[in-house]
Every structure is written in structure tokens, then in C-alpha cells.
Amino acid sequence: MTTNSLPRHIYWSCREKASVDENDTNQKKWLLEQTLVQGTMTDIRRLDLSAVEDALPSLRLPRHVMALWKDYFERRHSHAVSQANP
């Protein structure tokens, strides 16, 4: 079991130290949602962007956060295509 200890600003509703089992799909999805909404830039830099992109359609995010990430991945793919076809 892979666990990830959570910082207080991501899991603030519990006094005890919290962790997430990254092998549990629901917990991993919850962690992505919380990190994208509550996380710092440092937290977001630690994410696997491929996992974020794969999970994005099923994540429950505020509209503005979802729009930001959709735009990010669209631009990322457009840039990759333009680099591949100069």
C-alpha cells in the first residue's frame, strides 16, 4: 500500500495526521481534487500531470478550476504538435 501524508492545508478538517492510499482509486481521485483546489504551487508541481489529465473528466472541480486545467492541457498539446511539425 502506497500512502501519501497530507499537509494541513489540503486536509484541514481533521486533527489527526491524514494520509491517502494511492492504490485506492477513489482516494487518489479525492487527493487530485483537493490538491487542484486547495493546494499550493509546490503541491501541484508534485502531481503527475498525466494522471491529472486522465482523471480530469471525472473530477468534481469548480468550473473555473476545470476550465483552467482544460485550457492548460489543450495548450500543452497544441504546443507539442507545433513543435513536432515545424
PyMOL Python script that loads the backbone (N, CA, C, O; Angstrom):
from pymol import cmd

cmd.read_pdbstr("""\
ATOM      1  N   MET A   1       0.841  -1.178   0.000  1.00  0.00           N
ATOM      2  CA  MET A   1       0.000   0.000   0.000  1.00  0.00           C
ATOM      3  C   MET A   1       0.885   1.239   0.000  1.00  0.00           C
ATOM      4  O   MET A   1       1.772   1.377   0.843  1.00  0.00           O
ATOM      5  N   THR A   2       0.642   2.133  -0.942  1.00  0.00           N
ATOM      6  CA  THR A   2       1.370   3.392  -1.019  1.00  0.00           C
ATOM      7  C   THR A   2       0.533   4.463  -0.345  1.00  0.00           C
ATOM      8  O   THR A   2      -0.617   4.687  -0.724  1.00  0.00           O
ATOM      9  N   THR A   3       1.100   5.124   0.648  1.00  0.00           N
ATOM     10  CA  THR A   3       0.356   6.187   1.317  1.00  0.00           C
ATOM     11  C   THR A   3       1.073   7.499   1.125  1.00  0.00           C
ATOM     12  O   THR A   3       2.293   7.554   0.964  1.00  0.00           O
ATOM     13  N   ASN A   4       0.295   8.541   1.147  1.00  0.00           N
ATOM     14  CA  ASN A   4       0.810   9.879   0.979  1.00  0.00           C
ATOM     15  C   ASN A   4       0.303  10.696   2.159  1.00  0.00           C
ATOM     16  O   ASN A   4      -0.906  10.863   2.324  1.00  0.00           O
ATOM     17  N   SER A   5       1.208  11.204   2.977  1.00  0.00           N
ATOM     18  CA  SER A   5       0.823  12.027   4.111  1.00  0.00           C
ATOM     19  C   SER A   5       0.412  13.398   3.599  1.00  0.00           C
ATOM     20  O   SER A   5       1.112  14.001   2.785  1.00  0.00           O
ATOM     21  N   LEU A   6      -0.713  13.881   4.073  1.00  0.00           N
ATOM     22  CA  LEU A   6      -1.283  15.120   3.553  1.00  0.00           C
ATOM     23  C   LEU A   6      -0.930  16.332   4.402  1.00  0.00           C
ATOM     24  O   LEU A   6      -0.960  16.261   5.630  1.00  0.00           O
ATOM     25  N   PRO A   7      -0.597  17.437   3.757  1.00  0.00           N
ATOM     26  CA  PRO A   7      -0.377  18.675   4.507  1.00  0.00           C
ATOM     27  C   PRO A   7      -1.702  19.219   5.039  1.00  0.00           C
ATOM     28  O   PRO A   7      -2.763  18.934   4.483  1.00  0.00           O
ATOM     29  N   ARG A   8      -1.640  19.980   6.089  1.00  0.00           N
ATOM     30  CA  ARG A   8      -2.825  20.510   6.766  1.00  0.00           C
ATOM     31  C   ARG A   8      -3.699  21.354   5.832  1.00  0.00           C
ATOM     32  O   ARG A   8      -4.924  21.310   5.954  1.00  0.00           O
ATOM     33  N   HIS A   9      -3.114  22.119   4.905  1.00  0.00           N
ATOM     34  CA  HIS A   9      -3.928  22.975   4.037  1.00  0.00           C
ATOM     35  C   HIS A   9      -4.721  22.183   2.998  1.00  0.00           C
ATOM     36  O   HIS A   9      -5.633  22.725   2.374  1.00  0.00           O
ATOM     37  N   ILE A  10      -4.386  20.920   2.808  1.00  0.00           N
ATOM     38  CA  ILE A  10      -5.170  20.084   1.886  1.00  0.00           C
ATOM     39  C   ILE A  10      -6.218  19.287   2.655  1.00  0.00           C
ATOM     40  O   ILE A  10      -7.349  19.139   2.193  1.00  0.00           O
ATOM     41  N   TYR A  11      -5.853  18.783   3.807  1.00  0.00           N
ATOM     42  CA  TYR A  11      -6.803  18.027   4.622  1.00  0.00           C
ATOM     43  C   TYR A  11      -6.906  18.728   5.968  1.00  0.00           C
ATOM     44  O   TYR A  11      -6.235  18.351   6.928  1.00  0.00           O
ATOM     45  N   TRP A  12      -7.740  19.735   6.029  1.00  0.00           N
ATOM     46  CA  TRP A  12      -7.812  20.609   7.192  1.00  0.00           C
ATOM     47  C   TRP A  12      -8.951  20.262   8.136  1.00  0.00           C
ATOM     48  O   TRP A  12      -9.071  20.885   9.191  1.00  0.00           O
ATOM     49  N   SER A  13      -9.788  19.295   7.798  1.00  0.00           N
ATOM     50  CA  SER A  13     -10.962  19.018   8.623  1.00  0.00           C
ATOM     51  C   SER A  13     -10.734  17.981   9.716  1.00  0.00           C
ATOM     52  O   SER A  13     -11.683  17.576  10.387  1.00  0.00           O
ATOM     53  N   CYS A  14      -9.508  17.552   9.904  1.00  0.00           N
ATOM     54  CA  CYS A  14      -9.222  16.514  10.885  1.00  0.00           C
ATOM     55  C   CYS A  14      -8.013  16.917  11.722  1.00  0.00           C
ATOM     56  O   CYS A  14      -7.030  17.445  11.201  1.00  0.00           O
ATOM     57  N   ARG A  15      -8.097  16.667  12.999  1.00  0.00           N
ATOM     58  CA  ARG A  15      -6.968  16.997  13.884  1.00  0.00           C
ATOM     59  C   ARG A  15      -5.835  15.994  13.770  1.00  0.00           C
ATOM     60  O   ARG A  15      -4.673  16.313  14.023  1.00  0.00           O
ATOM     61  N   GLU A  16      -6.189  14.786  13.388  1.00  0.00           N
ATOM     62  CA  GLU A  16      -5.181  13.738  13.267  1.00  0.00           C
ATOM     63  C   GLU A  16      -4.438  13.876  11.948  1.00  0.00           C
ATOM     64  O   GLU A  16      -4.946  14.461  10.991  1.00  0.00           O
ATOM     65  N   LYS A  17      -3.241  13.334  11.911  1.00  0.00           N
ATOM     66  CA  LYS A  17      -2.474  13.327  10.661  1.00  0.00           C
ATOM     67  C   LYS A  17      -3.179  12.410   9.669  1.00  0.00           C
ATOM     68  O   LYS A  17      -3.500  11.265   9.986  1.00  0.00           O
ATOM     69  N   ALA A  18      -3.412  12.917   8.489  1.00  0.00           N
ATOM     70  CA  ALA A  18      -4.160  12.164   7.488  1.00  0.00           C
ATOM     71  C   ALA A  18      -3.229  11.644   6.409  1.00  0.00           C
ATOM     72  O   ALA A  18      -2.175  12.221   6.141  1.00  0.00           O
ATOM     73  N   SER A  19      -3.638  10.548   5.797  1.00  0.00           N
ATOM     74  CA  SER A  19      -2.892  10.000   4.673  1.00  0.00           C
ATOM     75  C   SER A  19      -3.884   9.401   3.684  1.00  0.00           C
ATOM     76  O   SER A  19      -5.036   9.122   4.015  1.00  0.00           O
ATOM     77  N   VAL A  20      -3.402   9.214   2.469  1.00  0.00           N
ATOM     78  CA  VAL A  20      -4.220   8.673   1.389  1.00  0.00           C
ATOM     79  C   VAL A  20      -3.532   7.446   0.838  1.00  0.00           C
ATOM     80  O   VAL A  20      -2.321   7.444   0.615  1.00  0.00           O
ATOM     81  N   ASP A  21      -4.318   6.393   0.618  1.00  0.00           N
ATOM     82  CA  ASP A  21      -3.810   5.192  -0.029  1.00  0.00           C
ATOM     83  C   ASP A  21      -3.868   5.446  -1.534  1.00  0.00           C
ATOM     84  O   ASP A  21      -4.953   5.452  -2.116  1.00  0.00           O
ATOM     85  N   GLU A  22      -2.724   5.653  -2.165  1.00  0.00           N
ATOM     86  CA  GLU A  22      -2.677   5.994  -3.583  1.00  0.00           C
ATOM     87  C   GLU A  22      -3.040   4.822  -4.489  1.00  0.00           C
ATOM     88  O   GLU A  22      -3.188   5.001  -5.698  1.00  0.00           O
ATOM     89  N   ASN A  23      -3.183   3.633  -3.926  1.00  0.00           N
ATOM     90  CA  ASN A  23      -3.648   2.487  -4.704  1.00  0.00           C
ATOM     91  C   ASN A  23      -5.168   2.419  -4.754  1.00  0.00           C
ATOM     92  O   ASN A  23      -5.731   1.654  -5.537  1.00  0.00           O
ATOM     93  N   ASP A  24      -5.832   3.214  -3.925  1.00  0.00           N
ATOM     94  CA  ASP A  24      -7.290   3.284  -3.903  1.00  0.00           C
ATOM     95  C   ASP A  24      -7.737   4.374  -4.875  1.00  0.00           C
ATOM     96  O   ASP A  24      -7.446   5.551  -4.666  1.00  0.00           O
ATOM     97  N   THR A  25      -8.438   3.986  -5.927  1.00  0.00           N
ATOM     98  CA  THR A  25      -8.833   4.923  -6.987  1.00  0.00           C
ATOM     99  C   THR A  25      -9.634   6.096  -6.444  1.00  0.00           C
ATOM    100  O   THR A  25      -9.395   7.236  -6.841  1.00  0.00           O
ATOM    101  N   ASN A  26     -10.574   5.846  -5.550  1.00  0.00           N
ATOM    102  CA  ASN A  26     -11.395   6.926  -5.000  1.00  0.00           C
ATOM    103  C   ASN A  26     -10.576   7.893  -4.161  1.00  0.00           C
ATOM    104  O   ASN A  26     -10.772   9.105  -4.243  1.00  0.00           O
ATOM    105  N   GLN A  27      -9.667   7.371  -3.362  1.00  0.00           N
ATOM    106  CA  GLN A  27      -8.823   8.238  -2.541  1.00  0.00           C
ATOM    107  C   GLN A  27      -7.873   9.055  -3.416  1.00  0.00           C
ATOM    108  O   GLN A  27      -7.638  10.234  -3.155  1.00  0.00           O
ATOM    109  N   LYS A  28      -7.335   8.426  -4.444  1.00  0.00           N
ATOM    110  CA  LYS A  28      -6.426   9.135  -5.350  1.00  0.00           C
ATOM    111  C   LYS A  28      -7.171  10.264  -6.080  1.00  0.00           C
ATOM    112  O   LYS A  28      -6.642  11.364  -6.236  1.00  0.00           O
ATOM    113  N   LYS A  29      -8.399   9.979  -6.524  1.00  0.00           N
ATOM    114  CA  LYS A  29      -9.224  10.996  -7.177  1.00  0.00           C
ATOM    115  C   LYS A  29      -9.509  12.144  -6.207  1.00  0.00           C
ATOM    116  O   LYS A  29      -9.407  13.312  -6.583  1.00  0.00           O
ATOM    117  N   TRP A  30      -9.861  11.821  -4.975  1.00  0.00           N
ATOM    118  CA  TRP A  30     -10.124  12.836  -3.961  1.00  0.00           C
ATOM    119  C   TRP A  30      -8.876  13.705  -3.738  1.00  0.00           C
ATOM    120  O   TRP A  30      -8.971  14.927  -3.624  1.00  0.00           O
ATOM    121  N   LEU A  31      -7.717  13.057  -3.678  1.00  0.00           N
ATOM    122  CA  LEU A  31      -6.472  13.798  -3.470  1.00  0.00           C
ATOM    123  C   LEU A  31      -6.203  14.761  -4.625  1.00  0.00           C
ATOM    124  O   LEU A  31      -5.785  15.896  -4.399  1.00  0.00           O
ATOM    125  N   LEU A  32      -6.440  14.318  -5.856  1.00  0.00           N
ATOM    126  CA  LEU A  32      -6.267  15.205  -7.007  1.00  0.00           C
ATOM    127  C   LEU A  32      -7.207  16.407  -6.905  1.00  0.00           C
ATOM    128  O   LEU A  32      -6.791  17.546  -7.118  1.00  0.00           O
ATOM    129  N   GLU A  33      -8.466  16.148  -6.580  1.00  0.00           N
ATOM    130  CA  GLU A  33      -9.437  17.240  -6.449  1.00  0.00           C
ATOM    131  C   GLU A  33      -8.995  18.237  -5.384  1.00  0.00           C
ATOM    132  O   GLU A  33      -8.994  19.445  -5.620  1.00  0.00           O
ATOM    133  N   GLN A  34      -8.626  17.735  -4.230  1.00  0.00           N
ATOM    134  CA  GLN A  34      -8.224  18.611  -3.134  1.00  0.00           C
ATOM    135  C   GLN A  34      -6.965  19.396  -3.466  1.00  0.00           C
ATOM    136  O   GLN A  34      -6.863  20.580  -3.143  1.00  0.00           O
ATOM    137  N   THR A  35      -6.016  18.748  -4.102  1.00  0.00           N
ATOM    138  CA  THR A  35      -4.765  19.421  -4.444  1.00  0.00           C
ATOM    139  C   THR A  35      -4.988  20.499  -5.499  1.00  0.00           C
ATOM    140  O   THR A  35      -4.422  21.588  -5.399  1.00  0.00           O
ATOM    141  N   LEU A  36      -5.805  20.211  -6.505  1.00  0.00           N
ATOM    142  CA  LEU A  36      -6.056  21.200  -7.553  1.00  0.00           C
ATOM    143  C   LEU A  36      -6.832  22.409  -7.027  1.00  0.00           C
ATOM    144  O   LEU A  36      -6.695  23.512  -7.556  1.00  0.00           O
ATOM    145  N   VAL A  37      -7.639  22.206  -5.995  1.00  0.00           N
ATOM    146  CA  VAL A  37      -8.440  23.305  -5.444  1.00  0.00           C
ATOM    147  C   VAL A  37      -7.749  23.981  -4.262  1.00  0.00           C
ATOM    148  O   VAL A  37      -7.747  25.209  -4.177  1.00  0.00           O
ATOM    149  N   GLN A  38      -7.168  23.210  -3.358  1.00  0.00           N
ATOM    150  CA  GLN A  38      -6.618  23.740  -2.108  1.00  0.00           C
ATOM    151  C   GLN A  38      -5.092  23.833  -2.084  1.00  0.00           C
ATOM    152  O   GLN A  38      -4.514  24.488  -1.217  1.00  0.00           O
ATOM    153  N   GLY A  39      -4.454  23.176  -3.035  1.00  0.00           N
ATOM    154  CA  GLY A  39      -3.001  23.046  -2.986  1.00  0.00           C
ATOM    155  C   GLY A  39      -2.241  24.302  -3.375  1.00  0.00           C
ATOM    156  O   GLY A  39      -2.768  25.204  -4.026  1.00  0.00           O
ATOM    157  N   THR A  40      -1.004  24.326  -2.959  1.00  0.00           N
ATOM    158  CA  THR A  40      -0.078  25.392  -3.335  1.00  0.00           C
ATOM    159  C   THR A  40       0.598  25.007  -4.654  1.00  0.00           C
ATOM    160  O   THR A  40       0.431  23.888  -5.138  1.00  0.00           O
ATOM    161  N   MET A  41       1.350  25.924  -5.220  1.00  0.00           N
ATOM    162  CA  MET A  41       2.095  25.605  -6.438  1.00  0.00           C
ATOM    163  C   MET A  41       3.048  24.437  -6.198  1.00  0.00           C
ATOM    164  O   MET A  41       3.236  23.596  -7.077  1.00  0.00           O
ATOM    165  N   THR A  42       3.637  24.385  -5.035  1.00  0.00           N
ATOM    166  CA  THR A  42       4.538  23.272  -4.700  1.00  0.00           C
ATOM    167  C   THR A  42       3.785  21.950  -4.725  1.00  0.00           C
ATOM    168  O   THR A  42       4.287  20.957  -5.251  1.00  0.00           O
ATOM    169  N   ASP A  43       2.575  21.933  -4.154  1.00  0.00           N
ATOM    170  CA  ASP A  43       1.758  20.714  -4.165  1.00  0.00           C
ATOM    171  C   ASP A  43       1.425  20.308  -5.590  1.00  0.00           C
ATOM    172  O   ASP A  43       1.524  19.134  -5.945  1.00  0.00           O
ATOM    173  N   ILE A  44       1.032  21.273  -6.406  1.00  0.00           N
ATOM    174  CA  ILE A  44       0.627  20.988  -7.783  1.00  0.00           C
ATOM    175  C   ILE A  44       1.812  20.513  -8.611  1.00  0.00           C
ATOM    176  O   ILE A  44       1.656  19.643  -9.467  1.00  0.00           O
ATOM    177  N   ARG A  45       2.985  21.067  -8.373  1.00  0.00           N
ATOM    178  CA  ARG A  45       4.189  20.615  -9.100  1.00  0.00           C
ATOM    179  C   ARG A  45       4.509  19.158  -8.825  1.00  0.00           C
ATOM    180  O   ARG A  45       5.134  18.499  -9.656  1.00  0.00           O
ATOM    181  N   ARG A  46       4.099  18.649  -7.688  1.00  0.00           N
ATOM    182  CA  ARG A  46       4.374  17.250  -7.319  1.00  0.00           C
ATOM    183  C   ARG A  46       3.424  16.265  -7.990  1.00  0.00           C
ATOM    184  O   ARG A  46       3.667  15.059  -7.974  1.00  0.00           O
ATOM    185  N   LEU A  47       2.337  16.776  -8.583  1.00  0.00           N
ATOM    186  CA  LEU A  47       1.366  15.890  -9.217  1.00  0.00           C
ATOM    187  C   LEU A  47       1.909  15.304 -10.516  1.00  0.00           C
ATOM    188  O   LEU A  47       2.720  15.923 -11.205  1.00  0.00           O
ATOM    189  N   ASP A  48       1.457  14.129 -10.826  1.00  0.00           N
ATOM    190  CA  ASP A  48       1.723  13.501 -12.121  1.00  0.00           C
ATOM    191  C   ASP A  48       0.701  14.092 -13.087  1.00  0.00           C
ATOM    192  O   ASP A  48      -0.484  13.766 -13.013  1.00  0.00           O
ATOM    193  N   LEU A  49       1.156  14.968 -14.000  1.00  0.00           N
ATOM    194  CA  LEU A  49       0.232  15.662 -14.887  1.00  0.00           C
ATOM    195  C   LEU A  49      -0.513  14.708 -15.817  1.00  0.00           C
ATOM    196  O   LEU A  49      -1.634  15.005 -16.228  1.00  0.00           O
ATOM    197  N   SER A  50       0.079  13.588 -16.149  1.00  0.00           N
ATOM    198  CA  SER A  50      -0.632  12.584 -16.956  1.00  0.00           C
ATOM    199  C   SER A  50      -1.819  12.027 -16.174  1.00  0.00           C
ATOM    200  O   SER A  50      -2.890  11.804 -16.738  1.00  0.00           O
ATOM    201  N   ALA A  51      -1.625  11.807 -14.885  1.00  0.00           N
ATOM    202  CA  ALA A  51      -2.716  11.317 -14.039  1.00  0.00           C
ATOM    203  C   ALA A  51      -3.807  12.377 -13.912  1.00  0.00           C
ATOM    204  O   ALA A  51      -4.993  12.049 -13.914  1.00  0.00           O
ATOM    205  N   VAL A  52      -3.412  13.645 -13.801  1.00  0.00           N
ATOM    206  CA  VAL A  52      -4.397  14.730 -13.729  1.00  0.00           C
ATOM    207  C   VAL A  52      -5.205  14.760 -15.022  1.00  0.00           C
ATOM    208  O   VAL A  52      -6.434  14.823 -14.990  1.00  0.00           O
ATOM    209  N   GLU A  53      -4.518  14.716 -16.152  1.00  0.00           N
ATOM    210  CA  GLU A  53      -5.218  14.773 -17.440  1.00  0.00           C
ATOM    211  C   GLU A  53      -6.158  13.588 -17.622  1.00  0.00           C
ATOM    212  O   GLU A  53      -7.284  13.758 -18.089  1.00  0.00           O
ATOM    213  N   ASP A  54      -5.712  12.400 -17.261  1.00  0.00           N
ATOM    214  CA  ASP A  54      -6.552  11.203 -17.391  1.00  0.00           C
ATOM    215  C   ASP A  54      -7.792  11.284 -16.498  1.00  0.00           C
ATOM    216  O   ASP A  54      -8.881  10.875 -16.899  1.00  0.00           O
ATOM    217  N   ALA A  55      -7.619  11.806 -15.302  1.00  0.00           N
ATOM    218  CA  ALA A  55      -8.721  11.854 -14.337  1.00  0.00           C
ATOM    219  C   ALA A  55      -9.620  13.069 -14.514  1.00  0.00           C
ATOM    220  O   ALA A  55     -10.741  13.076 -14.005  1.00  0.00           O
ATOM    221  N   LEU A  56      -9.162  14.089 -15.216  1.00  0.00           N
ATOM    222  CA  LEU A  56      -9.871  15.365 -15.291  1.00  0.00           C
ATOM    223  C   LEU A  56     -11.361  15.242 -15.619  1.00  0.00           C
ATOM    224  O   LEU A  56     -12.169  15.888 -14.952  1.00  0.00           O
ATOM    225  N   PRO A  57     -11.761  14.450 -16.605  1.00  0.00           N
ATOM    226  CA  PRO A  57     -13.195  14.374 -16.908  1.00  0.00           C
ATOM    227  C   PRO A  57     -14.060  13.878 -15.745  1.00  0.00           C
ATOM    228  O   PRO A  57     -15.246  14.201 -15.673  1.00  0.00           O
ATOM    229  N   SER A  58     -13.478  13.105 -14.848  1.00  0.00           N
ATOM    230  CA  SER A  58     -14.267  12.542 -13.743  1.00  0.00           C
ATOM    231  C   SER A  58     -14.114  13.311 -12.432  1.00  0.00           C
ATOM    232  O   SER A  58     -14.749  12.970 -11.434  1.00  0.00           O
ATOM    233  N   LEU A  59     -13.280  14.339 -12.433  1.00  0.00           N
ATOM    234  CA  LEU A  59     -13.072  15.099 -11.201  1.00  0.00           C
ATOM    235  C   LEU A  59     -14.206  16.090 -10.972  1.00  0.00           C
ATOM    236  O   LEU A  59     -14.764  16.651 -11.915  1.00  0.00           O
ATOM    237  N   ARG A  60     -14.534  16.291  -9.702  1.00  0.00           N
ATOM    238  CA  ARG A  60     -15.537  17.281  -9.319  1.00  0.00           C
ATOM    239  C   ARG A  60     -14.790  18.532  -8.873  1.00  0.00           C
ATOM    240  O   ARG A  60     -14.325  18.634  -7.738  1.00  0.00           O
ATOM    241  N   LEU A  61     -14.690  19.483  -9.803  1.00  0.00           N
ATOM    242  CA  LEU A  61     -13.938  20.712  -9.560  1.00  0.00           C
ATOM    243  C   LEU A  61     -14.834  21.915  -9.813  1.00  0.00           C
ATOM    244  O   LEU A  61     -15.779  21.829 -10.597  1.00  0.00           O
ATOM    245  N   PRO A  62     -14.547  23.037  -9.155  1.00  0.00           N
ATOM    246  CA  PRO A  62     -15.258  24.267  -9.503  1.00  0.00           C
ATOM    247  C   PRO A  62     -15.036  24.572 -10.991  1.00  0.00           C
ATOM    248  O   PRO A  62     -13.988  24.248 -11.549  1.00  0.00           O
ATOM    249  N   ARG A  63     -16.034  25.196 -11.619  1.00  0.00           N
ATOM    250  CA  ARG A  63     -15.959  25.446 -13.066  1.00  0.00           C
ATOM    251  C   ARG A  63     -14.686  26.168 -13.477  1.00  0.00           C
ATOM    252  O   ARG A  63     -14.068  25.820 -14.482  1.00  0.00           O
ATOM    253  N   HIS A  64     -14.292  27.177 -12.698  1.00  0.00           N
ATOM    254  CA  HIS A  64     -13.106  27.947 -13.091  1.00  0.00           C
ATOM    255  C   HIS A  64     -11.823  27.113 -13.002  1.00  0.00           C
ATOM    256  O   HIS A  64     -10.901  27.311 -13.793  1.00  0.00           O
ATOM    257  N   VAL A  65     -11.762  26.193 -12.052  1.00  0.00           N
ATOM    258  CA  VAL A  65     -10.588  25.318 -11.926  1.00  0.00           C
ATOM    259  C   VAL A  65     -10.576  24.312 -13.076  1.00  0.00           C
ATOM    260  O   VAL A  65      -9.529  24.053 -13.670  1.00  0.00           O
ATOM    261  N   MET A  66     -11.739  23.748 -13.385  1.00  0.00           N
ATOM    262  CA  MET A  66     -11.831  22.804 -14.508  1.00  0.00           C
ATOM    263  C   MET A  66     -11.452  23.503 -15.813  1.00  0.00           C
ATOM    264  O   MET A  66     -10.711  22.943 -16.621  1.00  0.00           O
ATOM    265  N   ALA A  67     -11.952  24.715 -16.024  1.00  0.00           N
ATOM    266  CA  ALA A  67     -11.644  25.463 -17.252  1.00  0.00           C
ATOM    267  C   ALA A  67     -10.150  25.741 -17.362  1.00  0.00           C
ATOM    268  O   ALA A  67      -9.576  25.635 -18.446  1.00  0.00           O
ATOM    269  N   LEU A  68      -9.525  26.092 -16.261  1.00  0.00           N
ATOM    270  CA  LEU A  68      -8.088  26.356 -16.269  1.00  0.00           C
ATOM    271  C   LEU A  68      -7.309  25.123 -16.705  1.00  0.00           C
ATOM    272  O   LEU A  68      -6.419  25.223 -17.550  1.00  0.00           O
ATOM    273  N   TRP A  69      -7.629  23.967 -16.143  1.00  0.00           N
ATOM    274  CA  TRP A  69      -6.884  22.753 -16.467  1.00  0.00           C
ATOM    275  C   TRP A  69      -7.177  22.261 -17.878  1.00  0.00           C
ATOM    276  O   TRP A  69      -6.277  21.765 -18.557  1.00  0.00           O
ATOM    277  N   LYS A  70      -8.424  22.390 -18.330  1.00  0.00           N
ATOM    278  CA  LYS A  70      -8.721  22.018 -19.719  1.00  0.00           C
ATOM    279  C   LYS A  70      -7.918  22.888 -20.673  1.00  0.00           C
ATOM    280  O   LYS A  70      -7.326  22.387 -21.629  1.00  0.00           O
ATOM    281  N   ASP A  71      -7.897  24.186 -20.415  1.00  0.00           N
ATOM    282  CA  ASP A  71      -7.137  25.114 -21.245  1.00  0.00           C
ATOM    283  C   ASP A  71      -5.648  24.775 -21.212  1.00  0.00           C
ATOM    284  O   ASP A  71      -4.983  24.787 -22.248  1.00  0.00           O
ATOM    285  N   TYR A  72      -5.126  24.474 -20.026  1.00  0.00           N
ATOM    286  CA  TYR A  72      -3.709  24.120 -19.889  1.00  0.00           C
ATOM    287  C   TYR A  72      -3.362  22.919 -20.773  1.00  0.00           C
ATOM    288  O   TYR A  72      -2.378  22.954 -21.513  1.00  0.00           O
ATOM    289  N   PHE A  73      -4.169  21.862 -20.694  1.00  0.00           N
ATOM    290  CA  PHE A  73      -3.853  20.660 -21.465  1.00  0.00           C
ATOM    291  C   PHE A  73      -4.052  20.887 -22.965  1.00  0.00           C
ATOM    292  O   PHE A  73      -3.294  20.341 -23.768  1.00  0.00           O
ATOM    293  N   GLU A  74      -5.039  21.668 -23.355  1.00  0.00           N
ATOM    294  CA  GLU A  74      -5.211  21.984 -24.778  1.00  0.00           C
ATOM    295  C   GLU A  74      -3.994  22.737 -25.310  1.00  0.00           C
ATOM    296  O   GLU A  74      -3.486  22.415 -26.384  1.00  0.00           O
ATOM    297  N   ARG A  75      -3.528  23.733 -24.566  1.00  0.00           N
ATOM    298  CA  ARG A  75      -2.350  24.493 -24.986  1.00  0.00           C
ATOM    299  C   ARG A  75      -1.097  23.614 -25.006  1.00  0.00           C
ATOM    300  O   ARG A  75      -0.259  23.730 -25.900  1.00  0.00           O
ATOM    301  N   ARG A  76      -0.983  22.745 -24.021  1.00  0.00           N
ATOM    302  CA  ARG A  76       0.166  21.838 -23.952  1.00  0.00           C
ATOM    303  C   ARG A  76       0.215  20.942 -25.183  1.00  0.00           C
ATOM    304  O   ARG A  76       1.279  20.739 -25.768  1.00  0.00           O
ATOM    305  N   HIS A  77      -0.945  20.405 -25.574  1.00  0.00           N
ATOM    306  CA  HIS A  77      -0.986  19.534 -26.749  1.00  0.00           C
ATOM    307  C   HIS A  77      -0.745  20.324 -28.025  1.00  0.00           C
ATOM    308  O   HIS A  77      -0.042  19.855 -28.919  1.00  0.00           O
ATOM    309  N   SER A  78      -1.315  21.507 -28.118  1.00  0.00           N
ATOM    310  CA  SER A  78      -1.092  22.358 -29.300  1.00  0.00           C
ATOM    311  C   SER A  78       0.378  22.689 -29.456  1.00  0.00           C
ATOM    312  O   SER A  78       0.910  22.671 -30.566  1.00  0.00           O
ATOM    313  N   HIS A  79       1.033  22.990 -28.347  1.00  0.00           N
ATOM    314  CA  HIS A  79       2.467  23.306 -28.381  1.00  0.00           C
ATOM    315  C   HIS A  79       3.272  22.093 -28.810  1.00  0.00           C
ATOM    316  O   HIS A  79       4.204  22.217 -29.604  1.00  0.00           O
ATOM    317  N   ALA A  80       2.923  20.924 -28.295  1.00  0.00           N
ATOM    318  CA  ALA A  80       3.647  19.697 -28.656  1.00  0.00           C
ATOM    319  C   ALA A  80       3.492  19.397 -30.128  1.00  0.00           C
ATOM    320  O   ALA A  80       4.451  18.981 -30.778  1.00  0.00           O
ATOM    321  N   VAL A  81       2.295  19.602 -30.674  1.00  0.00           N
ATOM    322  CA  VAL A  81       2.055  19.349 -32.090  1.00  0.00           C
ATOM    323  C   VAL A  81       2.830  20.341 -32.938  1.00  0.00           C
ATOM    324  O   VAL A  81       3.429  19.956 -33.942  1.00  0.00           O
ATOM    325  N   SER A  82       2.830  21.612 -32.553  1.00  0.00           N
ATOM    326  CA  SER A  82       3.556  22.616 -33.340  1.00  0.00           C
ATOM    327  C   SER A  82       5.055  22.376 -33.288  1.00  0.00           C
ATOM    328  O   SER A  82       5.757  22.675 -34.255  1.00  0.00           O
ATOM    329  N   GLN A  83       5.560  21.846 -32.186  1.00  0.00           N
ATOM    330  CA  GLN A  83       6.990  21.525 -32.087  1.00  0.00           C
ATOM    331  C   GLN A  83       7.348  20.328 -32.957  1.00  0.00           C
ATOM    332  O   GLN A  83       8.445  20.254 -33.510  1.00  0.00           O
ATOM    333  N   ALA A  84       6.408  19.391 -33.072  1.00  0.00           N
ATOM    334  CA  ALA A  84       6.655  18.178 -33.857  1.00  0.00           C
ATOM    335  C   ALA A  84       6.559  18.439 -35.359  1.00  0.00           C
ATOM    336  O   ALA A  84       7.172  17.731 -36.159  1.00  0.00           O
ATOM    337  N   ASN A  85       5.784  19.465 -35.738  1.00  0.00           N
ATOM    338  CA  ASN A  85       5.584  19.794 -37.155  1.00  0.00           C
ATOM    339  C   ASN A  85       5.961  21.240 -37.422  1.00  0.00           C
ATOM    340  O   ASN A  85       5.081  22.084 -37.596  1.00  0.00           O
ATOM    341  N   PRO A  86       7.276  21.548 -37.458  1.00  0.00           N
ATOM    342  CA  PRO A  86       7.691  22.960 -37.654  1.00  0.00           C
ATOM    343  C   PRO A  86       7.374  23.510 -39.016  1.00  0.00           C
ATOM    344  O   PRO A  86       7.670  24.671 -39.297  1.00  0.00           O
TER     345      PRO A  86
END
""", "prot")
cmd.dss("prot")
cmd.show_as("cartoon", "prot")
cmd.util.cbc("prot")
cmd.orient("prot")
